[in-house]
Amino acid sequence: MKWNDLEQEHCSVARTVSVIGDRWSLLVLRDCFLGVRRFDEFQERLDISRPMLADRLGKLVDAGVLKKVAYQESPPRYEYKLTPKGLDLHPVLMAIVHWGDVHMAGKAGRPLLHRHVGCGHLFDPVTVCSECNAALKAKDVAVERGPGA
């Protein structure tokens, strides 16, 4: 499987990796969910080269995950906002955060805590069945061929 061909694979994981499967894209998305919008803010927070950042932002815009919106005309300046497609990546990022909190945080503990605005409680993300709301673990899931297989 070649990196450039991942988006053509008959596998949802491979197609997703073709969009967000490198460290810089994931870190850009993390920062988007933390409220970062402008090129210079991304660059400062990530300590990434300007060409690399421009490439990753362009890739995410081309994939429809971010949209580039002008906030100043002279000189032209833009910010990057999550689209509905990008917002749908929130559970993916939360799952990665949770894994990192459990397995990589070390003795100091979690670097960020997540509070549900609706009820006010700190929470851990969980995967639940969309039909019965039961919590799901890997052993609870059986895979079947779908129409796009």
DSSP file (Angstrom, degrees, kcal/mol; ACC not computed):
  #  RESIDUE AA STRUCTURE BP1 BP2  ACC     N-H-->O    O-->H-N    N-H-->O    O-->H-N    TCO  KAPPA ALPHA  PHI   PSI    X-CA   Y-CA   Z-CA
    1    1 A M              0   0    0      0, 0.0     2,-0.3     0, 0.0     5,-0.1   0.000 360.0 360.0 360.0 121.4    0.0    0.0    0.0
    2    2 A K    >   -     0   0    0      1,-0.1     3,-1.5     3,-0.0     4,-0.4  -0.674 360.0-125.6 -91.0 143.6    1.6    3.3   -1.1
    3    3 A W  G >  S+     0   0    0     -2,-0.3     3,-1.4     1,-0.3     4,-0.3   0.887 110.4  52.1 -52.9 -45.5    1.1    6.4    1.0
    4    4 A N  G 3  S+     0   0    0      1,-0.3    -1,-0.3     2,-0.1     3,-0.2   0.655 107.7  53.4 -69.2 -15.1   -0.3    8.4   -1.9
    5    5 A D  G X  S+     0   0    0     -3,-1.5     3,-1.7     1,-0.2     4,-0.4   0.406  76.4 100.3 -99.3   1.5   -2.9    5.7   -2.7
    6    6 A L  G X  S+     0   0    0     -3,-1.4     3,-1.6    -4,-0.4     5,-0.3   0.855  75.0  60.3 -59.2 -37.3   -4.4    5.5    0.8
    7    7 A E  G 3  S+     0   0    0     -4,-0.3    -1,-0.3     1,-0.3     8,-0.1   0.674 103.5  53.1 -67.1 -13.9   -7.5    7.6   -0.1
    8    8 A Q  G <  S+     0   0    0     -3,-1.7    -1,-0.3     6,-0.1    -2,-0.2   0.504  85.4 112.7 -95.4  -6.7   -8.4    5.1   -2.8
    9    9 A E  S <  S-     0   0    0     -3,-1.6     2,-0.9    -4,-0.4     6,-0.1  -0.265  74.7-124.6 -68.0 152.7   -8.3    2.0   -0.5
   10   10 A H  S    S+     0   0    0    139,-0.1     2,-0.3     4,-0.1    -1,-0.1  -0.349  85.7  94.0 -89.2  51.7  -11.5    0.1    0.4
   11   11 A C     >  -     0   0    0     -2,-0.9     4,-2.3    -5,-0.3     5,-0.2  -0.959  66.9-149.7-147.7 122.6  -10.7    0.7    4.1
   12   12 A S  H  > S+     0   0    0     -2,-0.3     4,-2.0     1,-0.2     5,-0.2   0.831 100.4  54.2 -64.8 -32.2  -12.1    3.6    6.2
   13   13 A V  H  > S+     0   0    0      2,-0.2     4,-2.8     1,-0.2    -1,-0.2   0.946 109.8  46.8 -65.8 -47.0   -9.0    3.6    8.4
   14   14 A A  H  > S+     0   0    0      1,-0.2     4,-1.6     2,-0.2    -2,-0.2   0.915 113.0  48.8 -61.5 -43.6   -6.7    4.0    5.3
   15   15 A R  H  < S+     0   0    0     -4,-2.3     4,-0.5     2,-0.2    -1,-0.2   0.881 112.9  47.8 -65.6 -36.7   -8.8    6.7    3.8
   16   16 A T  H >X S+     0   0    0     -4,-2.0     4,-2.6     1,-0.2     3,-1.5   0.911 108.6  54.0 -68.5 -42.3   -8.9    8.6    7.1
   17   17 A V  H 3X S+     0   0    0     -4,-2.8     4,-2.0     1,-0.3    -1,-0.2   0.825  98.3  65.0 -60.6 -31.1   -5.1    8.2    7.6
   18   18 A S  H 3< S+     0   0    0     -4,-1.6    -1,-0.3    -5,-0.2    -2,-0.2   0.754 113.9  32.2 -63.5 -21.7   -4.7    9.8    4.1
   19   19 A V  H <4 S+     0   0    0     -3,-1.5    -2,-0.2    -4,-0.5    -1,-0.2   0.846 139.6  12.0 -99.7 -46.3   -6.2   13.0    5.6
   20   20 A I  H  < S+     0   0    0     -4,-2.6    -3,-0.2     1,-0.1     6,-0.2   0.191  89.3 112.6-121.2  16.0   -5.1   13.1    9.2
   21   21 A G     <  +     0   0    0     -4,-2.0     2,-0.3    -5,-0.3    -1,-0.1   0.216  59.1  77.1 -85.7  16.6   -2.4   10.4    9.5
   22   22 A D  S  > S-     0   0    0     -3,-0.1     4,-1.9     1,-0.1     5,-0.2  -0.892  84.5-115.8-121.2 159.3    0.6   12.5   10.1
   23   23 A R  H  > S+     0   0    0     -2,-0.3     4,-2.3     1,-0.2     5,-0.2   0.866 111.0  52.9 -61.4 -38.9    1.7   14.1   13.4
   24   24 A W  H  > S+     0   0    0      1,-0.2     4,-2.5     2,-0.2    -1,-0.2   0.914 107.9  49.8 -67.8 -40.5    1.5   17.7   12.1
   25   25 A S  H  > S+     0   0    0      1,-0.2     4,-2.4     2,-0.2    -1,-0.2   0.922 112.3  48.3 -63.1 -42.5   -2.1   17.3   10.9
   26   26 A L  H  X S+     0   0    0     -4,-1.9     4,-2.5     2,-0.2    -1,-0.2   0.898 112.6  48.0 -63.9 -39.7   -3.2   15.8   14.2
   27   27 A L  H  X S+     0   0    0     -4,-2.3     4,-2.3     2,-0.2    -2,-0.2   0.864 110.1  51.9 -71.3 -34.8   -1.5   18.6   16.1
   28   28 A V  H  X S+     0   0    0     -4,-2.5     4,-2.3     2,-0.2    -2,-0.2   0.938 111.7  47.6 -61.8 -46.0   -3.1   21.3   13.9
   29   29 A L  H  X S+     0   0    0     -4,-2.4     4,-2.3     2,-0.2    -2,-0.2   0.909 108.6  54.2 -62.9 -42.1   -6.5   19.7   14.6
   30   30 A R  H  X S+     0   0    0     -4,-2.5     4,-1.0     1,-0.2    -1,-0.2   0.945 110.7  46.4 -53.8 -48.6   -5.8   19.5   18.3
   31   31 A D  H  <>S+     0   0    0     -4,-2.3     5,-2.7     1,-0.2     3,-0.3   0.864 107.4  57.0 -66.0 -35.5   -5.0   23.2   18.3
   32   32 A C  H ><5S+     0   0    0     -4,-2.3     3,-1.7     1,-0.2    -1,-0.2   0.931 106.8  49.1 -58.4 -44.7   -8.1   24.0   16.2
   33   33 A F  H 3<5S+     0   0    0     -4,-2.3    -1,-0.2     1,-0.3    -2,-0.2   0.707 107.7  56.1 -69.1 -18.3  -10.2   22.3   18.9
   34   34 A L  T 3<5S-     0   0    0     -4,-1.0    -1,-0.3    -3,-0.3    -2,-0.2   0.344 128.5 -97.4 -92.5   5.3   -8.4   24.4   21.5
   35   35 A G  T < 5S+     0   0    0     -3,-1.7     2,-0.3     1,-0.3    -3,-0.2   0.486  73.3 145.3  98.5   3.2   -9.4   27.6   19.7
   36   36 A V      < +     0   0    0     -5,-2.7    -1,-0.3     1,-0.1    -2,-0.1  -0.572   8.4 156.5 -75.0 137.1   -6.3   28.3   17.6
   37   37 A R        +     0   0    0     -2,-0.3    43,-3.1     1,-0.1     2,-0.3   0.594  40.9  79.3-131.7 -27.1   -7.3   29.9   14.2
   38   38 A R  B >> S-A   79   0A   0     41,-0.2     4,-2.3     1,-0.1     3,-0.5  -0.693  72.1-125.8-106.2 146.6   -4.4   31.9   12.7
   39   39 A F  H 3> S+     0   0    0     39,-0.6     4,-2.7    -2,-0.3     5,-0.2   0.888 110.3  49.7 -49.9 -51.2   -1.3   30.8   10.9
   40   40 A D  H 3> S+     0   0    0      1,-0.2     4,-2.4     2,-0.2    -1,-0.3   0.845 109.5  52.4 -63.4 -33.2    1.1   32.6   13.2
   41   41 A E  H <> S+     0   0    0     -3,-0.5     4,-2.5     2,-0.2     5,-0.2   0.923 110.5  47.6 -66.8 -43.6   -0.6   31.1   16.3
   42   42 A F  H  X S+     0   0    0     -4,-2.3     4,-2.8     1,-0.2     5,-0.3   0.948 113.1  48.7 -59.4 -47.7   -0.2   27.6   14.9
   43   43 A Q  H  X>S+     0   0    0     -4,-2.7     4,-2.0     1,-0.2     5,-0.7   0.911 113.1  46.6 -61.7 -43.5    3.4   28.2   14.0
   44   44 A E  H  <5S+     0   0    0     -4,-2.4    -1,-0.2    -5,-0.2    -2,-0.2   0.924 116.7  43.3 -65.4 -44.9    4.2   29.5   17.4
   45   45 A R  H  <5S+     0   0    0     -4,-2.5    -2,-0.2     1,-0.2    -1,-0.2   0.884 123.6  35.6 -68.8 -39.0    2.5   26.8   19.4
   46   46 A L  H  <5S-     0   0    0     -4,-2.8    -1,-0.2    -5,-0.2    -2,-0.2   0.657  91.7-138.2 -92.1 -16.8    3.7   23.9   17.2
   47   47 A D  T  <5 +     0   0    0     -4,-2.0     2,-0.3    -5,-0.3    -3,-0.2   0.948  51.8 151.9  53.3  50.5    7.2   25.2   16.4
   48   48 A I      < -     0   0    0     -5,-0.7    -1,-0.2    -6,-0.2    -2,-0.1  -0.805  51.7 -99.3-111.0 149.2    6.7   24.0   12.8
   49   49 A S     >  -     0   0    0     -2,-0.3     4,-2.6     1,-0.1     5,-0.2  -0.346  30.7-119.7 -66.7 151.1    8.3   25.4    9.7
   50   50 A R  H  > S+     0   0    0      1,-0.2     4,-2.9     2,-0.2     5,-0.2   0.915 112.5  49.9 -59.7 -45.6    6.2   27.8    7.7
   51   51 A P  H  > S+     0   0    0      0, 0.0     4,-2.1     0, 0.0    -1,-0.2   0.910 112.4  47.4 -62.3 -39.7    6.3   25.6    4.5
   52   52 A M  H  > S+     0   0    0      2,-0.2     4,-2.4     1,-0.2    -2,-0.2   0.922 114.0  47.1 -65.9 -43.5    5.3   22.5    6.5
   53   53 A L  H  X S+     0   0    0     -4,-2.6     4,-2.9     2,-0.2     5,-0.3   0.925 111.4  50.8 -64.0 -44.5    2.4   24.3    8.2
   54   54 A A  H  X S+     0   0    0     -4,-2.9     4,-2.4    -5,-0.2    -1,-0.2   0.900 111.0  50.0 -59.6 -40.2    1.2   25.8    5.0
   55   55 A D  H  X S+     0   0    0     -4,-2.1     4,-2.4    -5,-0.2    -2,-0.2   0.937 112.9  44.8 -63.2 -47.6    1.2   22.4    3.4
   56   56 A R  H  X S+     0   0    0     -4,-2.4     4,-2.3     2,-0.2    -2,-0.2   0.906 114.4  48.2 -68.1 -41.2   -0.7   20.8    6.3
   57   57 A L  H  X S+     0   0    0     -4,-2.9     4,-2.3     2,-0.2    -1,-0.2   0.926 112.7  49.4 -63.0 -42.8   -3.3   23.6    6.5
   58   58 A G  H  X S+     0   0    0     -4,-2.4     4,-3.0    -5,-0.3    -2,-0.2   0.897 110.2  50.9 -61.5 -41.0   -3.7   23.4    2.7
   59   59 A K  H  X S+     0   0    0     -4,-2.4     4,-1.8     2,-0.2    -1,-0.2   0.909 111.5  47.0 -62.8 -43.4   -4.2   19.6    2.8
   60   60 A L  H  <>S+     0   0    0     -4,-2.3     5,-2.3     2,-0.2     6,-1.5   0.852 113.6  48.5 -69.5 -34.2   -6.8   20.0    5.6
   61   61 A V  H ><5S+     0   0    0     -4,-2.3     3,-1.6     4,-0.2    -2,-0.2   0.940 111.0  50.5 -66.8 -47.9   -8.6   22.7    3.6
   62   62 A D  H 3<5S+     0   0    0     -4,-3.0    -2,-0.2     1,-0.3    -1,-0.2   0.835 109.1  52.1 -59.2 -33.4   -8.5   20.6    0.4
   63   63 A A  T 3<5S-     0   0    0     -4,-1.8    -1,-0.3    -5,-0.2    -2,-0.2   0.533 116.1-116.3 -81.1  -6.0  -10.0   17.7    2.3
   64   64 A G  T < 5S+     0   0    0     -3,-1.6    22,-0.4    -4,-0.3    21,-0.4   0.645  86.3 114.7  81.2  14.2  -12.8   19.9    3.6
   65   65 A V  S   <S+     0   0    0     -5,-2.3    18,-2.3    -6,-0.2    21,-0.4   0.838  81.4  24.4 -84.0 -36.9  -11.8   19.5    7.2
   66   66 A L  E    S-B   82   0A   0     -6,-1.5     2,-0.4    16,-0.2    -2,-0.3  -0.879  70.4-146.7-121.4 156.7  -10.9   23.2    7.6
   67   67 A K  E     -B   81   0A   0     14,-2.6    14,-2.5    -2,-0.3     2,-0.6  -0.980  15.6-132.7-122.6 143.8  -12.1   26.3    5.8
   68   68 A K  E     -B   80   0A   0     -2,-0.4     2,-0.4    12,-0.2    12,-0.2  -0.838  28.3-174.8 -96.3 120.7   -9.9   29.3    5.1
   69   69 A V  E     -B   79   0A   0     10,-3.0    10,-2.7    -2,-0.6     2,-0.2  -0.967  23.4-125.4-124.9 128.2  -11.7   32.5    6.0
   70   70 A A  E     +B   78   0A   0     -2,-0.4     8,-0.3     8,-0.2     3,-0.1  -0.503  29.6 169.8 -69.9 134.7  -10.4   36.1    5.4
   71   71 A Y  E    S+     0   0A   0      6,-2.4     2,-0.3     1,-0.3     7,-0.2   0.410  70.2  32.4-120.8  -5.0  -10.4   38.2    8.6
   72   72 A Q  E   > -B   77   0A   0      5,-1.3     5,-2.2     1,-0.1    -1,-0.3  -0.978  57.1-163.7-152.1 138.6   -8.4   41.2    7.1
   73   73 A E  T   5S+     0   0    0     -2,-0.3    -1,-0.1     1,-0.2     5,-0.0   0.865  71.0  67.3 -92.5 -40.0   -8.3   42.6    3.6
   74   74 A S  T   5S+     0   0    0      1,-0.4    -1,-0.2     2,-0.1     3,-0.0  -0.909 122.2  10.9-132.3 106.1   -5.2   44.8    3.5
   75   75 A P  T   5S-     0   0    0      0, 0.0    -1,-0.4     0, 0.0     2,-0.2   0.672 112.1-113.5 -72.3 159.3   -2.9   43.0    3.8
   76   76 A P  T   5 +     0   0    0      0, 0.0     2,-0.4     0, 0.0    -3,-0.2  -0.399  41.9 177.1 -63.8 129.4   -4.9   39.8    3.3
   77   77 A R  E   < - B   0  72A   0     -5,-2.2    -6,-2.4    -2,-0.2    -5,-1.3  -0.985   7.0-164.7-134.7 145.0   -5.0   37.6    6.4
   78   78 A Y  E     - B   0  70A   0     -2,-0.4   -39,-0.6    -8,-0.3     2,-0.3  -0.887   9.5-157.0-129.6 156.3   -6.8   34.4    6.9
   79   79 A E  E     -AB  38  69A   0    -10,-2.7   -10,-3.0    -2,-0.3     2,-0.5  -0.910  20.4-127.2-126.4 162.3   -7.9   32.1    9.8
   80   80 A Y  E     - B   0  68A   0    -43,-3.1     2,-0.4    -2,-0.3   -12,-0.2  -0.935  25.3-174.1-116.1 124.1   -8.7   28.5    9.6
   81   81 A K  E     - B   0  67A   0    -14,-2.5   -14,-2.6    -2,-0.5     2,-0.2  -0.907  29.6-107.7-120.2 145.0  -12.0   27.2   11.0
   82   82 A L  E     - B   0  66A   0     -2,-0.4   -16,-0.2   -16,-0.2   -17,-0.1  -0.484  32.2-147.5 -67.0 134.7  -13.3   23.6   11.5
   83   83 A T     >  -     0   0    0    -18,-2.3     4,-3.1    -2,-0.2     5,-0.2  -0.383  37.0 -92.6 -87.3 174.6  -16.0   22.7    9.0
   84   84 A P  H  > S+     0   0    0      0, 0.0     4,-1.6     0, 0.0     5,-0.1   0.896 132.4  52.9 -55.6 -38.0  -18.8   20.3   10.0
   85   85 A K  H  4 S+     0   0    0    -21,-0.4     4,-0.2     2,-0.2   -20,-0.2   0.902 110.9  46.5 -62.6 -41.0  -16.5   17.5    8.5
   86   86 A G  H >4 S+     0   0    0    -22,-0.4     3,-1.9   -21,-0.4    -1,-0.2   0.904 108.0  54.8 -67.5 -42.3  -13.7   18.7   10.8
   87   87 A L  H >< S+     0   0    0     -4,-3.1     3,-1.8     1,-0.3    -1,-0.2   0.815  97.1  66.4 -61.2 -29.8  -16.0   18.9   13.8
   88   88 A D  T 3< S+     0   0    0     -4,-1.6     4,-0.3     1,-0.3    -1,-0.3   0.615  89.5  67.2 -67.5 -10.6  -16.9   15.3   13.2
   89   89 A L  T <> S+     0   0    0     -3,-1.9     4,-2.4    -4,-0.2     3,-0.3   0.519  72.9  94.7 -83.6  -5.6  -13.2   14.5   14.1
   90   90 A H  H <> S+     0   0    0     -3,-1.8     4,-2.8     1,-0.2     5,-0.2   0.912  82.5  49.3 -55.0 -47.6  -13.8   15.5   17.7
   91   91 A P  H  > S+     0   0    0      0, 0.0     4,-2.1     0, 0.0    -1,-0.2   0.866 110.1  53.2 -61.7 -32.1  -14.5   12.0   18.9
   92   92 A V  H  > S+     0   0    0     -3,-0.3     4,-2.0    -4,-0.3    -2,-0.2   0.948 111.9  43.7 -64.4 -48.5  -11.4   10.8   17.1
   93   93 A L  H  X S+     0   0    0     -4,-2.4     4,-2.8     1,-0.2    -1,-0.2   0.891 112.5  53.0 -64.6 -39.4   -9.2   13.4   18.9
   94   94 A M  H  X S+     0   0    0     -4,-2.8     4,-2.7    -5,-0.2    -1,-0.2   0.886 107.7  51.4 -64.4 -37.3  -10.9   12.7   22.2
   95   95 A A  H  X S+     0   0    0     -4,-2.1     4,-2.3    -5,-0.2    -1,-0.2   0.904 111.6  47.3 -64.6 -40.3  -10.1    9.0   21.9
   96   96 A I  H  X S+     0   0    0     -4,-2.0     4,-2.5     2,-0.2    -2,-0.2   0.915 112.1  50.2 -65.9 -43.0   -6.5    9.8   21.2
   97   97 A V  H  X S+     0   0    0     -4,-2.8     4,-2.8     2,-0.2    -2,-0.2   0.936 110.7  49.4 -59.2 -47.1   -6.4   12.2   24.1
   98   98 A H  H  X S+     0   0    0     -4,-2.7     4,-2.4     2,-0.2     5,-0.2   0.916 110.2  49.9 -62.1 -43.3   -7.9    9.6   26.4
   99   99 A W  H  X S+     0   0    0     -4,-2.3     4,-3.0     1,-0.2     5,-0.4   0.936 112.9  47.7 -59.6 -45.2   -5.4    6.9   25.3
  100  100 A G  H  X>S+     0   0    0     -4,-2.5     4,-2.3     1,-0.2     5,-0.8   0.885 110.6  51.7 -62.9 -39.2   -2.6    9.4   25.9
  101  101 A D  H  <5S+     0   0    0     -4,-2.8     4,-0.4     3,-0.2    -1,-0.2   0.900 116.9  39.6 -63.5 -40.6   -4.0   10.3   29.3
  102  102 A V  H  <5S+     0   0    0     -4,-2.4    -2,-0.2    -5,-0.2    -1,-0.2   0.900 132.0  21.4 -75.9 -42.2   -4.2    6.6   30.4
  103  103 A H  H  <5S+     0   0    0     -4,-3.0    -3,-0.2    -5,-0.2    -2,-0.2   0.612 131.4  29.4-108.2 -13.7   -0.9    5.3   28.8
  104  104 A M  T  <5S+     0   0    0     -4,-2.3    -3,-0.2    -5,-0.4    -4,-0.1   0.490  86.4  92.5-127.2  -4.6    1.4    8.3   28.3
  105  105 A A      < -     0   0    0     -5,-0.8     3,-0.4    -4,-0.4     4,-0.3   0.808  68.4-162.7 -69.5 -29.7    0.7   11.0   31.0
  106  106 A G    >   -     0   0    0      1,-0.2     3,-1.0     2,-0.2    -1,-0.1  -0.257  47.1 -39.7  77.3-168.9    3.2    9.7   33.5
  107  107 A K  T 3  S+     0   0    0      1,-0.3    -1,-0.2     2,-0.0     3,-0.1   0.776 130.3  65.1 -67.7 -28.3    3.4   10.6   37.2
  108  108 A A  T 3  S-     0   0    0     -3,-0.4    -1,-0.3     1,-0.2    -2,-0.2   0.758 100.9-139.7 -68.5 -22.8    2.4   14.2   36.7
  109  109 A G    <   -     0   0    0     -3,-1.0    -1,-0.2    -4,-0.3    -2,-0.0  -0.396  45.0 -11.6  94.3-174.0   -1.0   13.2   35.4
  110  110 A R        -     0   0    0      1,-0.1     3,-0.1    -2,-0.1    -9,-0.1  -0.330  50.3-146.4 -64.7 136.8   -3.2   14.5   32.6
  111  111 A P  S    S+     0   0    0      0, 0.0     2,-0.3     0, 0.0    -1,-0.1   0.819  84.6  22.8 -74.6 -29.1   -2.1   17.8   31.1
  112  112 A L        -     0   0    0      2,-0.0     2,-0.3     0, 0.0   -11,-0.0  -0.987  69.0-149.0-135.6 145.9   -5.7   18.9   30.4
  113  113 A L        -     0   0    0     -2,-0.3     2,-0.5    -3,-0.1    11,-0.1  -0.859  15.0-138.1-110.1 150.9   -9.0   17.9   31.9
  114  114 A H        -     0   0    0      9,-0.4     9,-2.5    -2,-0.3     2,-0.5  -0.941  15.3-166.9-115.8 125.6  -12.3   17.9   30.0
  115  115 A R  B     -C  122   0B   0     -2,-0.5     2,-0.6     7,-0.2     7,-0.3  -0.926  22.1-128.4-113.5 131.3  -15.5   19.2   31.5
  116  116 A H     >  -     0   0    0      5,-3.1     4,-2.9    -2,-0.5     3,-0.3  -0.686  14.6-153.7 -76.7 116.8  -18.9   18.6   30.0
  117  117 A V  T  4 S+     0   0    0     -2,-0.6    -1,-0.2     1,-0.2     0, 0.0   0.862  89.1  59.9 -60.6 -36.7  -20.5   22.0   29.8
  118  118 A G  T  4 S+     0   0    0      1,-0.2    -1,-0.2    -3,-0.1    -2,-0.0   0.897 124.5  13.6 -61.7 -44.5  -24.0   20.5   30.0
  119  119 A C  T  4 S-     0   0    0     -3,-0.3    -2,-0.2     2,-0.2    -1,-0.2   0.574  95.6-125.2-111.0 -13.0  -23.7   18.8   33.4
  120  120 A G     <  +     0   0    0     -4,-2.9     2,-0.2     1,-0.3    -3,-0.1   0.452  64.6 130.2  85.9  -0.6  -20.5   20.4   34.8
  121  121 A H        -     0   0    0     -5,-0.3    -5,-3.1    -6,-0.1    -1,-0.3  -0.598  62.2-116.9 -90.8 148.1  -18.7   17.2   35.4
  122  122 A L  B     -C  115   0B   0     -7,-0.3     2,-0.3    -2,-0.2    -7,-0.2  -0.551  46.3-171.3 -69.6 147.2  -15.2   16.2   34.4
  123  123 A F        -     0   0    0     -9,-2.5    -9,-0.4    -2,-0.2    -1,-0.0  -0.935  31.1-136.8-143.1 162.9  -15.4   13.2   32.0
  124  124 A D        -     0   0    0     -2,-0.3     2,-0.1   -11,-0.1   -30,-0.0  -0.967  40.3-111.9-112.1 136.3  -13.6   10.5   30.1
  125  125 A P        -     0   0    0      0, 0.0     2,-0.3     0, 0.0    -2,-0.0  -0.457  38.8-174.3 -69.1 140.9  -14.7    9.9   26.5
  126  126 A V        -     0   0    0     -2,-0.1     2,-0.5     2,-0.0   -31,-0.0  -0.952  23.9-125.6-131.9 154.0  -16.4    6.6   26.0
  127  127 A T        -     0   0    0      9,-0.4     9,-3.1    -2,-0.3     2,-0.3  -0.876  33.9-178.5 -98.8 128.8  -17.7    4.8   22.9
  128  128 A V  B     -D  135   0C   0     -2,-0.5     2,-0.2     7,-0.3     7,-0.2  -0.901  35.0 -96.2-126.6 156.5  -21.3    3.8   23.1
  129  129 A C     >  -     0   0    0      5,-2.5     4,-1.9    -2,-0.3     5,-0.0  -0.519  27.1-140.5 -67.5 131.7  -23.6    1.9   20.8
  130  130 A S  T  4 S+     0   0    0     -2,-0.2    -1,-0.1     1,-0.2    -2,-0.0   0.651  99.1  45.5 -69.1 -13.7  -25.7    4.4   18.8
  131  131 A E  T  4 S+     0   0    0      3,-0.1    -1,-0.2     1,-0.0    -2,-0.0   0.859 130.8  11.8 -97.3 -43.4  -28.8    2.1   19.2
  132  132 A C  T  4 S-     0   0    0      2,-0.1    -2,-0.2     0, 0.0     3,-0.1   0.473  88.9-126.1-118.0  -4.2  -28.8    1.1   22.9
  133  133 A N     <  +     0   0    0     -4,-1.9     2,-0.2     1,-0.2    -3,-0.1   0.574  55.5 150.9  68.0  11.5  -26.2    3.5   24.5
  134  134 A A        -     0   0    0      1,-0.1    -5,-2.5    -6,-0.1    -1,-0.2  -0.514  54.9-104.1 -72.1 141.6  -24.3    0.5   26.0
  135  135 A A  B     -D  128   0C   0     -7,-0.2     2,-0.4    -2,-0.2    -7,-0.3  -0.397  38.8-140.6 -63.4 142.4  -20.6    1.2   26.5
  136  136 A L        -     0   0    0     -9,-3.1    -9,-0.4    -2,-0.1     2,-0.3  -0.909  20.6-178.7-114.2 134.5  -18.5   -0.6   23.8
  137  137 A K    >   -     0   0    0     -2,-0.4     3,-1.8     1,-0.0     4,-0.3  -0.802  46.2-100.1-115.9 164.7  -15.2   -2.4   24.2
  138  138 A A  G >  S+     0   0    0     -2,-0.3     3,-1.5     1,-0.3    -1,-0.0   0.868 122.5  55.8 -55.1 -39.9  -13.3   -4.0   21.3
  139  139 A K  G 3  S+     0   0    0      1,-0.3    -1,-0.3     3,-0.0    -3,-0.0   0.664  99.8  62.1 -69.6 -14.1  -14.5   -7.5   22.3
  140  140 A D  G <  S+     0   0    0     -3,-1.8     2,-0.5     2,-0.0    -1,-0.3   0.436  91.2  82.6 -88.3  -0.2  -18.1   -6.3   22.1
  141  141 A V    <   -     0   0    0     -3,-1.5     2,-0.4    -4,-0.3    -5,-0.0  -0.910  54.9-169.4-116.2 127.7  -17.9   -5.5   18.4
  142  142 A A        -     0   0    0     -2,-0.5     2,-0.4     2,-0.0    -3,-0.0  -0.905  18.6-138.5-108.6 143.0  -18.2   -7.9   15.4
  143  143 A V        -     0   0    0     -2,-0.4     2,-0.3     0, 0.0    -2,-0.0  -0.846  20.4-178.3-106.6 136.5  -17.3   -6.7   12.0
  144  144 A E        -     0   0    0     -2,-0.4     2,-0.1     0, 0.0    -2,-0.0  -0.921  37.4 -92.9-127.6 155.2  -19.3   -7.5    8.8
  145  145 A R        -     0   0    0     -2,-0.3     0, 0.0     1,-0.1     0, 0.0  -0.449  43.9-152.5 -66.2 137.7  -18.8   -6.6    5.2
  146  146 A G    >   -     0   0    0     -2,-0.1     3,-1.7     1,-0.0    -1,-0.1  -0.500  32.1 -92.8-105.3 178.2  -20.5   -3.4    4.2
  147  147 A P  T 3  S+     0   0    0      0, 0.0    -2,-0.1     0, 0.0    -1,-0.0   0.741 123.4  53.8 -65.8 -22.0  -21.8   -2.2    0.8
  148  148 A G  T 3         0   0    0      1,-0.2    -3,-0.0  -138,-0.0     0, 0.0   0.341 360.0 360.0 -93.0   8.1  -18.5   -0.4    0.0
  149  149 A A    <         0   0    0     -3,-1.7    -1,-0.2  -138,-0.0  -139,-0.1   0.490 360.0 360.0 -69.6 360.0  -16.3   -3.5    0.6
